[in-house]
Every structure is written in structure tokens, then in C-alpha cells.
Amino acid sequence: MKYKVEDVLVKGAESLTVHSYEAGIYLVEVDIAGVPGFVVDDDERFLRFNSPNAVKETFSHATVDKAWL
């Protein structure tokens, strides 16, 4: 499943996991209503973040039950 940032902001998430990859690239996986998926951009590509702070700022207004880095 793929989710856009707006999906997470509107629906909230049971969990949000930040996956760290080489060269300071971070991808976000969320679980919404029991269905896991990665956050993607408007072109359906993985939305890449450059730092954990960028993830925090993007999802600061979302309701997230649990978060992991």
C-alpha cells in the first residue's frame, strides 16, 4: 500500500516507522487501519527525507499512536 502525507495527516496512523538508509536518506512507513505502507510523493515514488527532524516537522500535526526510528 502507498500513502501520501495528506492521508496520514487526515486519517492518523497506528504506527510510524522511520527507515534509515545510506547517505542520510530516510523513508517513512505507516500503518493506517491495520494496513502498512510507505509514504510516497505525487509521482508515487518513495518520499525521501534528509533527516529525522524533517520527518518530525512533516508529521507534527498528525495523530500517531506509536513512532519508531
C-alpha positions as CSV (number, residue, x, y, z in Angstrom):
1,M,0.0,0.0,0.0
2,K,1.1,3.6,-0.6
3,Y,0.1,6.6,1.4
4,K,0.5,10.3,0.8
5,V,1.4,12.7,3.6
6,E,-2.2,14.0,3.4
7,D,-3.5,10.5,4.2
8,V,-1.5,10.4,7.4
9,L,-2.5,13.9,8.4
10,V,-6.2,13.3,7.8
11,K,-6.6,9.7,9.0
12,G,-3.8,9.4,11.5
13,A,-1.7,6.3,11.9
14,E,-1.4,3.4,14.4
15,S,2.3,3.4,13.8
16,L,5.0,5.4,12.0
17,T,8.4,3.9,11.4
18,V,11.4,5.9,10.0
19,H,13.8,3.7,8.0
20,S,17.3,5.0,7.7
21,Y,19.3,4.2,4.6
22,E,22.8,5.2,3.3
23,A,23.7,8.8,2.6
24,G,21.2,10.3,5.1
25,I,18.1,9.1,3.3
26,Y,15.0,8.4,5.4
27,L,11.8,6.7,4.3
28,V,8.6,6.6,6.3
29,E,6.4,3.5,6.7
30,V,3.0,3.9,8.3
31,D,0.2,1.6,9.4
32,I,-3.3,3.1,8.9
33,A,-6.3,0.9,10.0
34,G,-4.1,-2.2,10.1
35,V,-2.7,-1.7,6.5
36,P,1.0,-0.9,6.4
37,G,2.5,1.1,3.5
38,F,5.2,3.6,2.7
39,V,4.7,7.3,2.2
40,V,5.0,8.4,-1.4
41,D,5.1,11.7,-3.3
42,D,2.7,12.8,-6.0
43,D,4.5,10.7,-8.6
44,E,4.0,7.6,-6.5
45,R,7.8,7.4,-5.6
46,F,9.0,6.9,-2.1
47,L,9.0,10.3,-0.3
48,R,12.6,10.8,0.8
49,F,13.6,12.8,3.9
50,N,17.1,14.1,4.7
51,S,16.8,13.9,8.5
52,P,14.6,12.6,11.3
53,N,13.8,16.3,12.0
54,A,12.3,16.7,8.5
55,V,10.1,13.7,9.2
56,K,9.0,15.2,12.6
57,E,8.2,18.5,11.0
58,T,6.2,16.9,8.2
59,F,4.1,14.8,10.5
60,S,3.9,17.1,13.5
61,H,0.2,17.7,13.1
62,A,-0.7,14.0,12.5
63,T,-2.2,11.7,15.2
64,V,0.3,8.9,15.5
65,D,-0.1,6.2,18.2
66,K,3.4,4.9,18.1
67,A,6.6,6.0,16.3
68,W,9.9,4.3,15.8
69,L,13.3,5.3,14.3
